[in-house]
Amino acid sequence: MVGVLLPNFSFGQVEETWVEEDSFFSTFAFAVRKFVKEEILPIWQKMWDWFKVNIWSRVENWIRPEIEKRKDILKEGFEGEKEEMKEELKTEVPKTGKSLWEKFKELIK
């Protein structure tokens, strides 16, 4: 009789300690999440704002003229590639369609 009750008693204790550990971890996770949200993120936001105002504005002013020069070149390149892709689609899609149809016919036979 004692042998039957002891294993059940030990499982009950394991579950109880697991619940305590689970609540500890959930409390710890909540505390970490709150700390990150209230303490760390505002500091990083302030650092990003400072960087954006003091550093990025200078870098942007330095590279802006180069971007404007290359913008037209990029548009022309994209238009050329767009036309090439259209032509390629016109030539390649019918080939693929025919071969798929032929494969389908072979499967039916």
Buried (B, 14 or more C-beta within 10 A) or exposed (E): EEEEEEEEEEEEEEEEEEEEEEEEEEEEEEEEEEEEEEEEEEEEEEEEEEEEEEEEEEEEEEEEEEEEEEEEEEEEEEEEEEEEEEEEEEEEEEEEEEEEEEEEEEEEE
